[in-house]
C-alpha cells in the first residue's frame, strides 16, 4: 500500500461520495442530466481503457454501447426478461461482439484499425435499421416502466423514479470506476501501457501482445455495453441513433477533453461536454433567437482551444503539472 | 567441446528482402556457456541474423533449433519464454515509465506463474543492482543519460533470466569508462547465460569473445577464436584490413 495508492483510492471514493451528495441536492432537471452523464461517463471510461491505456484508437465504440443497449432492450421487449437478466444479456452481447470484432480488427494497426472498427460499427448500425421489424430502427423502442421494474427481496425499484435512476447510474459508475482503477494499477494494466508505449519491445519481453490487446478490447467493450444496457433499462429507450457514428466519436471527444489515460478524466470530460452543449444551446437561442444557431460551433471552438492549450486534457494536464500520483 | 550439446543451432538460414539476400545460407551453432561475438561490415546482415534467432522476423527458409527443439516457427514472445532475450540496438526502453517499472515489466512476465510479490521485488532489485542503476530506480527512463539507458536495456534483458542473451551493439555510444564497466558486467553475466553479441568495437570483442563469427554480405566468412580471426587473411581483407589499414 504505497502513499500514491492510498491517495488515489481516497480521491476516487471522495468523488463517488460527492456524486452521491449531489444526487440529493441537485434540482430535478440537473439530477436527470447528471444521471445521463454518469452512464455516458461509464461509456467513456470503457473507451478510455482501450484508447488511453492501450493506445488503440477505435472509431466504432457505438457498436459496443448499442450491443448492450439492444441486448438488454430487446430481451426485455421481445422476451419479457426481467431487468437484471436483461442487463446480463447486454453485457454478454457486448463481450461476444468485442471478442469477434477484436479478433479481426486487431490484425490491423494504426489508421487501418480505426477504419476497420468504424466499418464494423457501420455494419452494426445498418443492421439495426435492416432488422427494423424487431428494432423499429430510427424510431426505436420504448420500454414500459412496468417492464423495467426490479423486485428484489421485497423491495421495489422503479427506474422512472429520478432518485432511483440516479442511484442506479451512480452504482454502475462507482463499480466501473473502481474496476478501472484496479485494472490500470495491476500488472496487466502496466503491460497495456507498455504496449501503448512500444509494442515491439513488449513483445520482446515475452508478452503475447495480441492476447493482451484482445483482453483490453473485450474489457472496454463490456464496460461500454454495461453503459448501454443500463441506459436502456433506466431511460427506457432503445434506438438506432445510439449505434450511429456520432456515438463512436463522442466518447473519443469526452476522453480527450477530460484526459486520456486518467481514471477520472472520462467522467469529467463527459460532464463538461454535456453542459457545454446544453448551456451553449440555450445561450445561443437566447442571444440570437431568430438565427437558429447550432451548438456545434461552440463545441468546435472548445475543442480547438483544448488542443491548443490542454493537449493532454484537463486531468492529464493537472497530472503533468501538479499531481503526478494521479492514476 | 565436441561432446557438449549446442544450445542454439541454425541450418541453411536465409532471409531475403526483395532481391537482397540479407542472410544467405547461414549455418551456425552456439555452445552453452560461451560468449560469441558476431562482427562484419555494415550491411553484412548481423542484425537480421540475430532478429531471425529472436523471432522478430521470419526466415525465408532454413531451420533454427534451441535447446534441442525446433523453434523456426515459434513467435517471438514464446521464444523469450524459452529463454532467448534480445536487447535492442537502438535503445528502446519505455521512456515514459520509471526505471523500476521498465524492469518490473520484464520480471513480472517470468513471475506470472504464481510466485509472489517478494520474488518480484527481489528480481527487480537484483537486475538493477547488477547494472548499477539502483539509485535511479524512480527516474523516468527517458530522462536517463544515454549510457544509462543502454544499461537499463541490459537490465531488462537480464531480468528475463535468459539462457541466451542477445546484445545488439551494446557499447554503441558509450564512453570509454562505461565500456570498461560493460566488459566487467559481461564477465559476470557469462556465468549465468550464454551470450551472443554484435559488436563493432574490436577491443571489446577481443577481450570478451570465446569465439567470433564474421558475416559478410549475408554469409559466414569465417569463424574461430579471436586469434584465428585476427590471423585470417580473408577477414583482414574484408573487414579488419579495411577498418584498421
Interface residues (C-beta under 8 A of the other chain):
Chain A: X187 X190 X191 X193 X194 X197 X198 X200 X201 X202 X203 X204 X205 X206 X207 X208 X209
Chain B: X54 X56 X75 X76 X77 X78 X80 X81 X85 X86 X88 X92 X93 X94 X95 X96 X97 X101 X104 X105 X106 X108 X109 X110 X112 X156 X160
